[in-house]
Amino acid sequence: MKNYFKNFSPIRIAKGTNPQIILESSVKFFEKKARWFIFGILFILTGFCVYFWYFFIYQSHWSETRKKEYAKTKERGAIFDENRFNGVIEETKRRRSDYDREFEEREDIFRLKK
Protein backbone atom coordinates (compact mmCIF):
# COMPACT_ATOMS: atom_id res chain seq x y z
CA MET A 1 0.00 0.00 0.00
CA LYS A 2 1.37 3.32 -1.06
CA ASN A 3 1.50 6.29 1.27
CA TYR A 4 0.08 9.16 -0.74
CA PHE A 5 0.45 11.64 2.08
CA LYS A 6 4.19 11.14 2.41
CA ASN A 7 5.02 13.99 0.06
CA PHE A 8 2.16 16.18 1.21
CA SER A 9 3.34 19.65 2.14
CA PRO A 10 0.78 22.42 2.68
CA ILE A 11 3.48 25.09 2.33
CA ARG A 12 4.51 23.80 -1.10
CA ILE A 13 0.85 23.68 -2.18
CA ALA A 14 0.24 27.20 -0.89
CA LYS A 15 3.25 28.56 -2.79
CA GLY A 16 2.06 27.06 -6.08
CA THR A 17 -1.49 28.37 -5.91
CA ASN A 18 -2.66 31.64 -7.27
CA PRO A 19 -5.93 33.13 -5.91
CA GLN A 20 -6.93 34.21 -9.41
CA ILE A 21 -6.57 30.66 -10.74
CA ILE A 22 -8.59 29.28 -7.82
CA LEU A 23 -11.32 31.86 -8.40
CA GLU A 24 -11.44 31.17 -12.15
CA SER A 25 -11.59 27.42 -11.66
CA SER A 26 -14.33 27.71 -9.03
CA VAL A 27 -16.38 29.98 -11.32
CA LYS A 28 -15.97 27.50 -14.20
CA PHE A 29 -17.03 24.65 -11.91
CA PHE A 30 -20.10 26.61 -10.81
CA GLU A 31 -20.99 27.45 -14.42
CA LYS A 32 -20.88 23.77 -15.34
CA LYS A 33 -22.91 22.69 -12.29
CA ALA A 34 -25.16 25.75 -11.88
CA ARG A 35 -28.27 23.88 -12.94
CA TRP A 36 -27.69 21.29 -10.21
CA PHE A 37 -26.98 23.94 -7.57
CA ILE A 38 -30.22 25.75 -8.40
CA PHE A 39 -32.15 22.49 -8.47
CA GLY A 40 -30.71 21.53 -5.07
CA ILE A 41 -31.58 24.89 -3.54
CA LEU A 42 -35.12 24.72 -4.92
CA PHE A 43 -35.49 21.15 -3.66
CA ILE A 44 -34.37 22.14 -0.16
CA LEU A 45 -36.67 25.21 -0.11
CA THR A 46 -39.62 23.14 -1.32
CA GLY A 47 -39.02 20.58 1.39
CA PHE A 48 -38.76 23.32 3.99
CA CYS A 49 -42.04 24.91 2.86
CA VAL A 50 -43.85 21.57 2.78
CA TYR A 51 -42.62 20.78 6.28
CA PHE A 52 -43.90 24.09 7.68
CA TRP A 53 -47.18 23.78 5.79
CA TYR A 54 -47.72 20.30 7.22
CA PHE A 55 -46.65 21.33 10.70
CA PHE A 56 -48.85 24.42 10.95
CA ILE A 57 -51.91 23.03 9.15
CA TYR A 58 -52.11 19.38 10.09
CA GLN A 59 -50.17 19.30 13.34
CA SER A 60 -51.63 22.40 14.93
CA HIS A 61 -52.63 21.53 18.47
CA TRP A 62 -53.86 24.15 20.88
CA SER A 63 -53.82 23.72 24.60
CA GLU A 64 -57.07 24.00 26.50
CA THR A 65 -56.09 27.41 27.91
CA ARG A 66 -55.38 28.75 24.43
CA LYS A 67 -58.73 27.43 23.17
CA LYS A 68 -60.51 29.16 26.08
CA GLU A 69 -58.69 32.45 25.41
CA TYR A 70 -59.69 32.29 21.75
CA ALA A 71 -63.31 31.55 22.68
CA LYS A 72 -63.34 34.54 25.06
CA THR A 73 -62.16 36.88 22.33
CA LYS A 74 -64.93 35.66 20.03
CA GLU A 75 -67.66 35.96 22.68
CA ARG A 76 -67.17 39.69 23.16
CA GLY A 77 -68.80 40.65 19.90
CA ALA A 78 -69.52 44.25 18.96
CA ILE A 79 -70.53 46.86 21.48
CA PHE A 80 -73.47 48.90 20.21
CA ASP A 81 -73.45 52.55 21.23
CA GLU A 82 -77.01 53.69 20.61
CA ASN A 83 -76.33 57.38 21.32
CA ARG A 84 -73.50 57.50 18.80
CA PHE A 85 -75.64 55.63 16.26
CA ASN A 86 -78.49 58.13 16.68
CA GLY A 87 -76.02 60.99 16.29
CA VAL A 88 -74.79 59.57 13.01
CA ILE A 89 -78.39 59.15 11.77
CA GLU A 90 -79.19 62.78 12.66
CA GLU A 91 -76.04 63.99 10.91
CA THR A 92 -77.00 61.99 7.81
CA LYS A 93 -80.51 63.48 7.81
CA ARG A 94 -79.07 67.00 8.19
CA ARG A 95 -76.71 66.48 5.27
CA ARG A 96 -79.54 65.05 3.15
CA SER A 97 -81.72 68.10 3.87
CA ASP A 98 -78.81 70.44 3.05
CA TYR A 99 -78.31 68.60 -0.23
CA ASP A 100 -82.02 68.56 -1.15
CA ARG A 101 -82.80 72.20 -0.50
CA GLU A 102 -82.81 74.49 -3.47
CA PHE A 103 -79.81 76.50 -4.43
CA GLU A 104 -80.00 79.97 -3.02
CA GLU A 105 -78.57 82.64 -5.19
CA ARG A 106 -76.10 84.78 -3.34
CA GLU A 107 -74.54 88.06 -4.07
CA ASP A 108 -71.90 87.93 -6.80
CA ILE A 109 -68.88 89.23 -4.91
CA PHE A 110 -66.65 89.03 -7.96
CA ARG A 111 -69.10 90.94 -10.17
CA LEU A 112 -68.96 88.31 -12.89
CA LYS A 113 -72.55 88.71 -14.04
CA LYS A 114 -73.37 91.88 -15.87
SULRA-V556646 format. One line per field, one symbol per residue. psi: psi as a letter, one per 20 degrees, with the letter a starting at -180 (. if undefined). burial: b if it has 16 or more other C-alpha atoms within 10 Angstrom, else e. A space follows every 10 residues. Layout:
psi = ???
burial = ???
This chain:
psi = pqoijgjpoh ghghhiqphh gggghhgggh hhjghhgggg ghgghggggh ghggghghko pqrhhhgggg hhhhhgaqpo ohggghgggg hggghghhhh qqppprpnii lhp.
burial = eeeeeeeeee eeeeeeeeee eeeeeeeeee eeeeeeeeee eeeeeeeeee eeeeeeeeee eeeeeeeeee eeeeeeeeee eeeeeeeeee eeeeeeeeee eeeeeeeeee eeee
